[in-house]
């Protein structure tokens, strides 16, 4: 895909010091874009200054919270593109602290869109949503026409944010596209805990010599996207005018049970071990069961598909943390 159109363009990334945001920023700098990152650096979320070490001095970094409407009015002005990636990602945390999840994933999103409406109505927005808006799949793979029935507050709030983006696109003409992400993995992901994805804590336990913990019987199905492929999807969505107001699934043709996923880890790191444990009650109550996304619509509209095989991507990911573990533990 040709991304030369980003050269010289002004780009704002919310959550820019986080996992996906930092990888996107690195690519955009390589493409010659003028990049500004906004991140709160709240410890329980994914922001990490080390994430942007390769582009130190080549981006502007604004340490502020997307919940601050005054900061966002200033930051969105004059931008050509807004990659709206900031969010609270933990499903368990959303149930334990609904008000914070609401403030970040709903109220802040409305404030960002209001800032764009009043101060930069020609900006192009790409919003990172989640497969969680579907809830428990009624069929596999899940396409965009599947009923939307979230099983936790994080999913409810992300769905509300999707609707805000659609409304501002349809009513005010602010170009916005929604990408529904599945399990994204790769360098710079949070591995301190399972707040971002269970793959993170699996990586940490593997490299610390602790067994990988699999909840339940390990038969649940999942699909995964390497972060470079997700960056490609974000860039493709941003430069296209054919998908404004739409929600598009990401995902992969590869699908693995949790046991099969863990065996890939052990193939790459043979010293590892697997341990099956009962589902914690708080997680079981909001678990969605099997999931695989149907990506035929994004392939048709944007020509995007996942290119990185899971084993290849995980090999790169483990190598990154073996070299940089002190920056993430």
N, C-alpha and C positions, 0 to 999 in steps of 0.2 A: 504494500500500500504506500502511496506517495503522500507524505505529510509535510511537504515543503511549504504548504500554505501557512504553517504556523511561524515561519521565519519573520521576525520583527513584530509579531503580534503580542499584545499585552494579555497575560493570562493570570487569573487569580485561582488559587487552589485552597479551599477550606479543608482543614485537616491535613495541611500540606507537610507536616512533619511526621505524619503517621505512615503506616505500611504502604498502602496503595498510593497515597498522595506523594510520598517522597520518590517512589519509583517513577511516577508520572512526571514529577518535576525534573528528574535527571534526564529523562527522554526529551522533554520540552527544551531544556537548556541545550542539549545536543542538536536540536532542530533550529536553534537560534531564536527562541521565543524570549520575551521579557517577562520573567516569572516572579510573582509575589505569592508567598506562602503565609497563611494565617493559621495559627494553632494555639490552643490554650495551654498545652503542655501539662494538663491535669494528670497526675501520676497514674491514676487508674485507667487511663485511656492509652492510645497507642503512640502518642507523640514522643519523638526521640531525636535530639539534635544530631546525633551520630548518623542518623539515616541520610542526611544530606551532606555528609562529609565530602563526597566526590565533587560536589558543586559549591563548596564553601566559597563565599565571596562572589558567586555568580547569580544569586537570587536575593530578593529582599524578603526578610522574615519579620512578620508582625505577630508578636505574642499577645493575642487577645482572644476573647471568647465570642463564638458566634451568637451567643445569647445577648451580647451587647449591641443594641440597634445603632448606637452612635458610631461605633467602629465600623460596622458593616456599610453604613451610608458612605463613609469616606473610602472604604476599600473597594467597593464595587464600581465607583465612578471611573469612567475612562477605560474599563477593561473590555477587551474583545471577546474573551471567553471566561466563563466561570465553571470550574469543576467543583461541584458541591459535594464533597466527600465527608465532611465532618459529621460525626454522629456517635451516639452511644450504642455499642454493638452487642453488649452482653444480654442474652435473653433472660438469664436468671436475675441479673441486676435490675432489669426492667420490672420484674415482678416484685422485687424487694424494695425498690425505690421508684415507684411509678412517676412521682412528680418530677424527678430529675430527667427521666427518660422523656417525659412529655415536654419539658422545657427545651431540651436539646433537639429532639427528633421531630417536634411539631412546632412549638411556638417560635423557636429560632429560625426554622425553615420559612415560616410565614414572614418573619421580619426581614430575612434575606431577600425574599421575593418582593416585598414592599419596597425595599431599598432599590432593587433593580427597576421596579416600576416607576419610581419617582426620580431616580438619579442616573439610570443607564438602561433605558428600555430596549436598546438594540443589542445588548449582550446575548451571547448564546450560552445556555446553561445545560450541563450534563449532570444529572442527579443520580447518585449511587443508592439504589434501593436494594432489596433483598428477596430471595426466594421465600422468606418467612411469611410474606403476604398471602401465600397460597394456603398456608396451614397444612393439614394432613392430606397428601395427594390422594385423589380418587382414581387416578390412573397414572401410569409411568410410560413414557416421559411426560412431564408437565408442560403444556404449552400456555401461551398468554391468555387463552380463552377459558382456562380452568377457573372455577369459582374462587373468589378471594375470601378466605375464612381463617384469619390468623388465630393461632392457639396461645399467643402470649401478647403482652402489652407492647413489646418491641415491634412485633409485626403489625399490630393495630396502629401504632404511631407512625411507622414507616409508610403504611398504606395512606394514612391521612396526609403525610408530606407529599406522596405521589399525587394525590388529588389536588393539592395546592399547586403543584407544578403544572398539572394539566389545565387547571382553571386559569392560571395566569397566562399560559400559552394560548388558550382558546379565547379568553375575554380581552386580554390586553396585548396580545401579539408578541409576548416575550417568548422567544424560541427556547423551548425546553424539551429535552428527551430524557427518559428514565431508563436506566439499566438495572435489571434485577440480577444481582450477583449471587453466586453459589459459594462453595468453600474456595476462597482464594488463598494461595500459599506462595511462599518464596522468600527471598532475602528481605530483611527489614520488618518481618511480621512480628507481632508481640508473642513472646514465648514464655513470659513470666507465669502465665496462667492460661485458662481456657476462655478468657473474656472475648477474644477475637475469633478464634477457631480452635477446636480440639487438637488440630494438627500442631499447633504451637507448643502446647504443653507436652505432647508426645515427643516432639523434637528435644525439648529440654530433658525430659526423663531419660530418653535414649542416650543422650550424650553424657548424662550424669551417672549412667550405669544402673538406673532404676527401671523396673519393668513398665512397659506401656500398659495402661489400664484401659480395658475395653468394657464399657457398660453393657450388660445384657449378654446375649449369646453370640454377638459379633456378626449376625446375618444382615443387619441393616445396610441398605445400599446408599452410596453417596457418589457424586461426581465432583471433580476438582478442576480449578483453573490456575495455571501458573501465572504469576503477576505480570509478566511481560505480555502475555496474551490479553489480560484484562486492560493493560495500558493501551494496547492496540484498539480494543473495543471502545475505550473512552475517546481516543483521538478520532477514530472513524465516526463515532456518533457526533462529535463536536463539529467536524467539518462538513457533515451531510446536512442537506436541507430537506431530505425526504422522510425524516422520521420525527419531526417536531410534534409534540403532544402524545407520542407513543411510549409504551413500556415494552422493552425488549429483554428477553431472557439471555443470560450467559449460561454456559454449561459445557459439557464435553460428551463426545460419543463414548468415551471410556467410562465405565461405571464399576465400582468396587464395593464389596461388602467391607465392613470395618475390619474383619479378620484378614481379608485380602489386602487391605490398605496396610495393616500392621506388618504383613509378610513382606511387602515392598520395603518397608523400613528395615526389617531384619536382613533382607537381601543386600541392602546397601551398608548395613552396620551389623554384621553377623553376631556381635557380642550381645545384642539386645535380647530382651525377653518379653513375652506377652502374659498378661494376667487378666482373667475375666473376673469382674466384680459386679455386684447387684447395682442396678440403676438407683442413684440417689432420688428420693421422692420428689424433690423440687424440680429435678431435670425430667424425670419420667412424666410428670404432669403436663409438660409443655413440649414433649418430644414429638416430632412430626412423622417418625417412621422412615420408610424408604423415600429417597428423592433422586430424580434425575431430570434435568431441564431439557426441554425441546428447544433447540437453537435454530430451527429452520427459518424462523422469521427474520432474525438478525442476519443470517447468512444471505437471505434473499434481498434484504433492504440495504445492507452495508457490505456484503461480501465477507463478513467476519466468520471465522470458525477457530476453535482452539487448535493450536499447532503443536504445543508441547506435550509430549507423552508424560504421564504422571511419574514414571520411574526416572526419566531424564530430568524433569523439573525438581524432583525431590533430591536427586543426587547433587544438583547445584545448590539447593537450599541447605542441605546438611553441610556441605563444604563451606558455605558462608558462615554458618554458626560455629563450626569447628575453629574457624579463624578469628571470629569476632565475638565469642561467647561472653566475654567480660563486659561488652557494651550492652548486653540484653538481659543477662541474668538478674 
